[in-house]
Amino acid sequence: MTINVAVLLVVVVIVLALGVLIAPTPVGEGIVNILGQLASGATQADR
């Protein structure tokens, strides 16, 4: 459980970092949107 939380935090940090770099492009916005949905889905399933 603790490992999953740590991995999730690392993924969030990476997604945010990539989001800042890629977000100005339409493709980047799509990718960030999809990853955001996956992250929120994983968070809800974890509860």
N, C-alpha and C positions, 0 to 999 in steps of 0.2 A: 504493500500500500504506500509506504513512504517512498519507495523507488518510483512508483507511478507518479506521485506528486512532484518529485524532483525532475523527472523526465518532462512532465507537462510544463513546469516552470521554464526549463531550458528551451523547449519548443516555442513557448510564448515569446521568450526573449529573442530567439532567432527570427521568428515571424515578424516581430515588431521591427527588428533591425533591417530585415529584407524589405518590409513594408515601407520604411522610410526611403530606402534606395530605389525601389521599383514603383512605388505608388503613383508617381506622376504619369505613368503610362497606363493606357486602358487595360492592357494585358495584366499589368501588375495589380490593378484594382480588382480584376476578376479573380486572380490567384489569391489575393489577400482575403477577398470575400469568401471564397470556398474554404480556405484554411480557417477562417474565423468561424464558419458554420461547423466545421469538423471539431474545432476546439470546444465550442459551446456544447456540442452534442456529447463529446467525451466527458465534459465537466458535469453535465446533467446526468449521464449514465453512471457516473462515479458516486453520486449521492445515494 
